Amino acid sequence: MKNRILIIFLLVLPLAAQSQNSRILYFMNISQNRILNPALRPSDSVNVALPASGFALSFNNNFLNFSDVITQGNKDSLITFLHPDFKTDDFLDVIRRQNSMDLDFSFQLFGLGFRTGQSGYLFFDVNEKIQARSVVPGELFELALRGNESFAGKYIDLSALKADMKYYHEFGLGYSWDINKRLRAGVKGKLLLGMFSASLANKSLGIRVNDDYSHVFDADAAINLSAPLTVIWEEGEIKDFQYDDESFGNSMLLRGKKNPGFAFDAGVTYSLTDKLELSAALTDLGFIRWRNNVTSLVSRNQFEFSGIDMTGVINRDETFEEAGRELLDSLKDSFLPVEMHESFTTFTPGGLNIGAGYRISKNFTFGLLSSSRFMGRQVKESLTLSANMNLGSSLLASVNYTASNHRLDNFGAGLALRLSVFQFYIMSDRIPVYWNKIYTDSGNNGNNGFIPVPANLNTFDLRFGMNLVFGHRKKKVPEACDYEEEKVPEPKEVEN
């Protein structure tokens, strides 16, 4: 069982590793919209996010849909891409030259925002964050699923292989102010305290497949870890890893102080006319310096191993566990890194958001948002069109359409409802439109049921939570005909 989990970790975790923050959040009148632009603010005078009252989960990839990995098999069963009946060629047809997968999880521990004077707004946030992202070359999938034959005598360049996963605390303090009646600016500084990190520093990496189908790994790379993890060596080889479970105790919150980091956001909004507002922001520009419990496994050499080959599993010549054990044994015997203990730095993925909102009436606006995410040399972009209804803070609703991840069917919706001082919200940028039915055997009665599954789901985004809101400042909205009619004095009667 351990081998099965570890082989899945080696093949999938580099993939299961961000997505951007919910874009539908940008045009909704709730305090969380400052995540995307610190110059944005709600109309309520005071906003409080209680501990454990806000959650956000986001996942996306640029190549796989749900139906590409799991599909209907024979006899009312589900099959995966490693099953003999699965069409491997169809699976590999969707693989791109560079395949990325991203995961973000955010847990808001506390939030507070309030107005200061007539033009200022001060806010403070505490968040727990887990981020994982990766890029995997397509030839690595082809080598594993089609085997070595077509690669004999060839060199596979894996320099694009990237992987990064981290868990950290975020303490943010920000302020926005009205420079004049049309222009507002906002800034936010963030103290980051790292808890755990695992990343691949890849300077040069490649595989040469020999004529006898053995693999020669040419590596100038390092696996950097910051975790209570001890490498157990035996006769110059890695035997095992020992994890200290007691290191994460009651003082968990303070342990990140040895892995400090910093990030900042900056944004502006500008009312071009009474109906059109423009905005722009840079977000999450920062880094974490990892210095505690640091272990680096560095390899700057060539080593030969039996190879990555899942064709035996597909052809049912061996089990998944047997193939995994063979791969792990081969890597353990061949991969002889040097253990080092030097600090390293990881960077938070920066973002650029450019938006425009057009007010068609007092309570309805159309929004357009261009969102870019920078992860090393890779840039992910999306364009969102939304229709928004804001009835103060009592009822907020939004629907949107997003072009991203090489798909044009990303529909989303958001809803926020205020009951007294309680404001509940839920939103998603990706609501599945097309669904498949996977039929199941319901038992001895002979009736078959079915399970609905999304057909083309490659992005998942969900944010929900609760705020406490107090006061509501109504913003005067000038209308095109909002002026006082000049009074003309009536002529006086003149006596002859």
Secondary structure, 3 states (H helix, E strand, C coil): CHHHHHHHHHHHCCCCCCCCCCHHHHHCCCHHHHHCCCCCCCCCCEEEECCCCEEEEEEEECCCCHHHHEEECCCCCEEECCCCCCCHHHHHHCCCCEEEEEEEEEEEEEEEEEEECCCEEEEEEEEEEEEEEEEEEHHHHHHHHHCCHHHCCCEEECCCCEEEEEEEEEEEEEEEEECCCCEEEEEEEEEEEEEEEEEEEEEEEEEEECCCCCEEEEEEEEEEEECCEEEEEECCEEEEEEECHHHCCCCHHHHHHHCEEEEEEEEEEEECCCCEEEEEEEEEEEEEEECCCEEEEEEEEEEEECCCCCHHHHCCCCCHHHHHHHHHHHHHHHCCCEEECCCEEEEECEEEEEEEEEECCCCEEEEEEEEEEEECCEEEEEEEEEEEEEECCCEEEEEEEEEECCEEEEEEEEEEEEECCEEEEEEEEEECCCEEEEEEECCCCCCEEEEEEECCCCEEEEEEEEEEEECCCCCCCCCCCCCCCCCCCCCCCCCC
